Amino acid sequence: MLGHTTWLSGSRSRVHNIVSNKDCRPKTQHAVGPLSQVAAMGLCFNAFSFIYYTVVGFGDAASTRVSNNLGAGRGRAARRSAQVGRLG
């Protein structure tokens, strides 16, 4: 497979750029100050936290519902709750 590149066949400079975090920096024509970089990182962390905790919240709710149904001896309801939790 000539000309086909995979993550294993990258160049050394590409690996060095990834390791040294050069690919994560904003690519603009103007110089970006350290304050705007910190602000951008803060926005990224907030977005990630929002998405992460939303998914964790749905998983916790599904786990609680399954546990309550199992504790009450309702196996079919527990299975249904688990199926709904996987789709949500």
mmCIF file of the C-alpha atoms, coordinates in Angstrom:
data_MODEL
# 
_entry.id   MODEL 
# 
loop_
_atom_site.group_PDB 
_atom_site.id 
_atom_site.type_symbol 
_atom_site.label_atom_id 
_atom_site.label_alt_id 
_atom_site.label_comp_id 
_atom_site.label_asym_id 
_atom_site.label_entity_id 
_atom_site.label_seq_id 
_atom_site.pdbx_PDB_ins_code 
_atom_site.Cartn_x 
_atom_site.Cartn_y 
_atom_site.Cartn_z 
_atom_site.occupancy 
_atom_site.B_iso_or_equiv 
_atom_site.pdbx_formal_charge 
_atom_site.auth_seq_id 
_atom_site.auth_comp_id 
_atom_site.auth_asym_id 
_atom_site.auth_atom_id 
_atom_site.pdbx_PDB_model_num 
ATOM 1  C CA . MET A 1 1  ? 0.000   0.000  0.000  1.00 0.00 ? 1  MET A CA 1 
ATOM 2  C CA . LEU A 1 2  ? 2.241   2.759  -1.224 1.00 0.00 ? 2  LEU A CA 1 
ATOM 3  C CA . GLY A 1 3  ? 1.237   6.243  -0.202 1.00 0.00 ? 3  GLY A CA 1 
ATOM 4  C CA . HIS A 1 4  ? -1.152  4.991  2.473  1.00 0.00 ? 4  HIS A CA 1 
ATOM 5  C CA . THR A 1 5  ? -0.405  6.411  5.890  1.00 0.00 ? 5  THR A CA 1 
ATOM 6  C CA . THR A 1 6  ? -1.690  5.172  9.193  1.00 0.00 ? 6  THR A CA 1 
ATOM 7  C CA . TRP A 1 7  ? -1.053  6.241  12.758 1.00 0.00 ? 7  TRP A CA 1 
ATOM 8  C CA . LEU A 1 8  ? 1.860   3.801  12.815 1.00 0.00 ? 8  LEU A CA 1 
ATOM 9  C CA . SER A 1 9  ? 3.553   5.189  9.710  1.00 0.00 ? 9  SER A CA 1 
ATOM 10 C CA . GLY A 1 10 ? 3.647   8.890  10.636 1.00 0.00 ? 10 GLY A CA 1 
ATOM 11 C CA . SER A 1 11 ? 6.814   10.905 10.458 1.00 0.00 ? 11 SER A CA 1 
ATOM 12 C CA . ARG A 1 12 ? 9.013   11.553 13.479 1.00 0.00 ? 12 ARG A CA 1 
ATOM 13 C CA . SER A 1 13 ? 8.322   15.286 13.350 1.00 0.00 ? 13 SER A CA 1 
ATOM 14 C CA . ARG A 1 14 ? 4.580   14.614 13.503 1.00 0.00 ? 14 ARG A CA 1 
ATOM 15 C CA . VAL A 1 15 ? 5.028   12.428 16.578 1.00 0.00 ? 15 VAL A CA 1 
ATOM 16 C CA . HIS A 1 16 ? 7.278   15.085 18.132 1.00 0.00 ? 16 HIS A CA 1 
ATOM 17 C CA . ASN A 1 17 ? 4.625   17.764 17.482 1.00 0.00 ? 17 ASN A CA 1 
ATOM 18 C CA . ILE A 1 18 ? 1.937   15.654 19.131 1.00 0.00 ? 18 ILE A CA 1 
ATOM 19 C CA . VAL A 1 19 ? 4.101   14.848 22.133 1.00 0.00 ? 19 VAL A CA 1 
ATOM 20 C CA . SER A 1 20 ? 5.228   18.446 22.548 1.00 0.00 ? 20 SER A CA 1 
ATOM 21 C CA . ASN A 1 21 ? 1.601   19.641 22.278 1.00 0.00 ? 21 ASN A CA 1 
ATOM 22 C CA . LYS A 1 22 ? 2.232   21.826 19.216 1.00 0.00 ? 22 LYS A CA 1 
ATOM 23 C CA . ASP A 1 23 ? -0.843  20.474 17.430 1.00 0.00 ? 23 ASP A CA 1 
ATOM 24 C CA . CYS A 1 24 ? -3.131  21.614 20.235 1.00 0.00 ? 24 CYS A CA 1 
ATOM 25 C CA . ARG A 1 25 ? -2.168  25.266 19.940 1.00 0.00 ? 25 ARG A CA 1 
ATOM 26 C CA . PRO A 1 26 ? -4.444  27.665 18.061 1.00 0.00 ? 26 PRO A CA 1 
ATOM 27 C CA . LYS A 1 27 ? -3.438  28.080 14.444 1.00 0.00 ? 27 LYS A CA 1 
ATOM 28 C CA . THR A 1 28 ? -4.001  31.759 13.651 1.00 0.00 ? 28 THR A CA 1 
ATOM 29 C CA . GLN A 1 29 ? -2.126  34.389 11.701 1.00 0.00 ? 29 GLN A CA 1 
ATOM 30 C CA . HIS A 1 30 ? -2.002  36.748 14.658 1.00 0.00 ? 30 HIS A CA 1 
ATOM 31 C CA . ALA A 1 31 ? -0.134  36.209 17.877 1.00 0.00 ? 31 ALA A CA 1 
ATOM 32 C CA . VAL A 1 32 ? -2.414  34.867 20.591 1.00 0.00 ? 32 VAL A CA 1 
ATOM 33 C CA . GLY A 1 33 ? -1.786  36.137 24.078 1.00 0.00 ? 33 GLY A CA 1 
ATOM 34 C CA . PRO A 1 34 ? -1.530  33.864 27.106 1.00 0.00 ? 34 PRO A CA 1 
ATOM 35 C CA . LEU A 1 35 ? -4.780  35.240 28.560 1.00 0.00 ? 35 LEU A CA 1 
ATOM 36 C CA . SER A 1 36 ? -6.808  34.223 25.524 1.00 0.00 ? 36 SER A CA 1 
ATOM 37 C CA . GLN A 1 37 ? -5.175  30.788 25.537 1.00 0.00 ? 37 GLN A CA 1 
ATOM 38 C CA . VAL A 1 38 ? -6.177  30.289 29.163 1.00 0.00 ? 38 VAL A CA 1 
ATOM 39 C CA . ALA A 1 39 ? -9.695  31.457 28.363 1.00 0.00 ? 39 ALA A CA 1 
ATOM 40 C CA . ALA A 1 40 ? -9.934  29.034 25.433 1.00 0.00 ? 40 ALA A CA 1 
ATOM 41 C CA . MET A 1 41 ? -8.740  26.161 27.605 1.00 0.00 ? 41 MET A CA 1 
ATOM 42 C CA . GLY A 1 42 ? -11.312 27.122 30.238 1.00 0.00 ? 42 GLY A CA 1 
ATOM 43 C CA . LEU A 1 43 ? -14.072 27.008 27.641 1.00 0.00 ? 43 LEU A CA 1 
ATOM 44 C CA . CYS A 1 44 ? -12.897 23.599 26.441 1.00 0.00 ? 44 CYS A CA 1 
ATOM 45 C CA . PHE A 1 45 ? -12.821 22.228 29.984 1.00 0.00 ? 45 PHE A CA 1 
ATOM 46 C CA . ASN A 1 46 ? -16.289 23.603 30.707 1.00 0.00 ? 46 ASN A CA 1 
ATOM 47 C CA . ALA A 1 47 ? -17.723 22.062 27.537 1.00 0.00 ? 47 ALA A CA 1 
ATOM 48 C CA . PHE A 1 48 ? -16.082 18.726 28.325 1.00 0.00 ? 48 PHE A CA 1 
ATOM 49 C CA . SER A 1 49 ? -17.372 18.808 31.903 1.00 0.00 ? 49 SER A CA 1 
ATOM 50 C CA . PHE A 1 50 ? -20.904 19.580 30.745 1.00 0.00 ? 50 PHE A CA 1 
ATOM 51 C CA . ILE A 1 51 ? -20.932 16.661 28.312 1.00 0.00 ? 51 ILE A CA 1 
ATOM 52 C CA . TYR A 1 52 ? -19.235 14.273 30.739 1.00 0.00 ? 52 TYR A CA 1 
ATOM 53 C CA . TYR A 1 53 ? -21.508 14.996 33.682 1.00 0.00 ? 53 TYR A CA 1 
ATOM 54 C CA . THR A 1 54 ? -24.611 14.796 31.499 1.00 0.00 ? 54 THR A CA 1 
ATOM 55 C CA . VAL A 1 55 ? -23.691 11.275 30.420 1.00 0.00 ? 55 VAL A CA 1 
ATOM 56 C CA . VAL A 1 56 ? -22.695 10.272 33.955 1.00 0.00 ? 56 VAL A CA 1 
ATOM 57 C CA . GLY A 1 57 ? -26.011 11.617 35.269 1.00 0.00 ? 57 GLY A CA 1 
ATOM 58 C CA . PHE A 1 58 ? -28.010 9.458  32.875 1.00 0.00 ? 58 PHE A CA 1 
ATOM 59 C CA . GLY A 1 59 ? -25.917 6.425  33.793 1.00 0.00 ? 59 GLY A CA 1 
ATOM 60 C CA . ASP A 1 60 ? -26.377 7.015  37.515 1.00 0.00 ? 60 ASP A CA 1 
ATOM 61 C CA . ALA A 1 61 ? -30.128 7.434  37.100 1.00 0.00 ? 61 ALA A CA 1 
ATOM 62 C CA . ALA A 1 62 ? -30.393 4.218  35.089 1.00 0.00 ? 62 ALA A CA 1 
ATOM 63 C CA . SER A 1 63 ? -28.264 2.345  37.623 1.00 0.00 ? 63 SER A CA 1 
ATOM 64 C CA . THR A 1 64 ? -30.446 3.546  40.506 1.00 0.00 ? 64 THR A CA 1 
ATOM 65 C CA . ARG A 1 65 ? -33.633 2.568  38.688 1.00 0.00 ? 65 ARG A CA 1 
ATOM 66 C CA . VAL A 1 66 ? -32.296 -0.903 37.856 1.00 0.00 ? 66 VAL A CA 1 
ATOM 67 C CA . SER A 1 67 ? -31.137 -1.390 41.450 1.00 0.00 ? 67 SER A CA 1 
ATOM 68 C CA . ASN A 1 68 ? -34.518 -0.356 42.844 1.00 0.00 ? 68 ASN A CA 1 
ATOM 69 C CA . ASN A 1 69 ? -36.343 -2.726 40.499 1.00 0.00 ? 69 ASN A CA 1 
ATOM 70 C CA . LEU A 1 70 ? -34.026 -5.608 41.364 1.00 0.00 ? 70 LEU A CA 1 
ATOM 71 C CA . GLY A 1 71 ? -34.448 -4.913 45.072 1.00 0.00 ? 71 GLY A CA 1 
ATOM 72 C CA . ALA A 1 72 ? -38.227 -4.976 44.682 1.00 0.00 ? 72 ALA A CA 1 
ATOM 73 C CA . GLY A 1 73 ? -38.030 -8.325 42.880 1.00 0.00 ? 73 GLY A CA 1 
ATOM 74 C CA . ARG A 1 74 ? -39.152 -6.978 39.499 1.00 0.00 ? 74 ARG A CA 1 
ATOM 75 C CA . GLY A 1 75 ? -36.694 -8.580 37.105 1.00 0.00 ? 75 GLY A CA 1 
ATOM 76 C CA . ARG A 1 76 ? -38.497 -7.644 33.891 1.00 0.00 ? 76 ARG A CA 1 
ATOM 77 C CA . ALA A 1 77 ? -38.781 -4.023 34.938 1.00 0.00 ? 77 ALA A CA 1 
ATOM 78 C CA . ALA A 1 78 ? -35.065 -4.014 35.818 1.00 0.00 ? 78 ALA A CA 1 
ATOM 79 C CA . ARG A 1 79 ? -34.193 -5.411 32.390 1.00 0.00 ? 79 ARG A CA 1 
ATOM 80 C CA . ARG A 1 80 ? -36.384 -2.834 30.686 1.00 0.00 ? 80 ARG A CA 1 
ATOM 81 C CA . SER A 1 81 ? -34.815 -0.033 32.739 1.00 0.00 ? 81 SER A CA 1 
ATOM 82 C CA . ALA A 1 82 ? -31.362 -1.226 31.730 1.00 0.00 ? 82 ALA A CA 1 
ATOM 83 C CA . GLN A 1 83 ? -32.358 -1.264 28.062 1.00 0.00 ? 83 GLN A CA 1 
ATOM 84 C CA . VAL A 1 84 ? -33.765 2.260  28.286 1.00 0.00 ? 84 VAL A CA 1 
ATOM 85 C CA . GLY A 1 85 ? -30.621 3.446  30.085 1.00 0.00 ? 85 GLY A CA 1 
ATOM 86 C CA . ARG A 1 86 ? -28.406 2.121  27.303 1.00 0.00 ? 86 ARG A CA 1 
ATOM 87 C CA . LEU A 1 87 ? -30.387 3.975  24.646 1.00 0.00 ? 87 LEU A CA 1 
ATOM 88 C CA . GLY A 1 88 ? -30.534 7.263  26.556 1.00 0.00 ? 88 GLY A CA 1 
# 
